[in-house]
Amino acid sequence: MTDDATQALRAIAHPLRLQILSLLTGTELSAAEVARELDVTHANASYHLRVLLDAGQLELASEERIRGGVAKRYRHPWRQPPRKGKVSSADREAYARAMAEELVRRARLAVPGRQAMFTDAELWVGDDDLAAVHAAAQEAATRLHDAAQPPRTPGAHRVALTLALFEMVDGEADS
């Protein structure tokens, strides 16, 4: 049996599910709307929405009657505190791989000649600097999530932000 933190991490360790979470940060959408926006089948969108909902990564925002059926609308409650629990190295690695794959997809969509920033670092810093950078990264993520709008809102820009900041053990990880 897996704990909540492991279930949540496994659920989001998929590039399409990362896209869905991003999409549902700025608006509530149904499975049909998610499918249209991400150019996937309705069945595929429904499956991934269910996985995310079961893992507590989505909320059921509303239900509406449409043509004799019920359309459920979902949203990503991104302000939820992270789930507590021990996560395995394999699950953490799966999530990192999904993030990397999604970053590559997003980088292909970068607008040529527009402001962009890419950086990478594996280095040693003091406690104060680590705390300051962590706070700045959290503030950047919060500011973008708070500003999220529905897809294709006039005047809104489609942007990507991928952050991974963590303290590392001294030495190489097992291969």
Secondary structure, 3 states (H helix, E strand, C coil): CCCHHHHHHHHHCCHHHHHHHHHCCCCCEEHHHHHHHHCCCHHHHHHHHHHHHHCCCCEEEEEEEECCEEEEEEECCCCCCCCCCCCCHHHHHHHHHHHHHHHHHHHHCCCCCCCCCCCCCCCCCCHHHHHHHHHHHHHHHHHHHHHCCCCCCCCCCCCCCCCCCCCCCCCCCCC
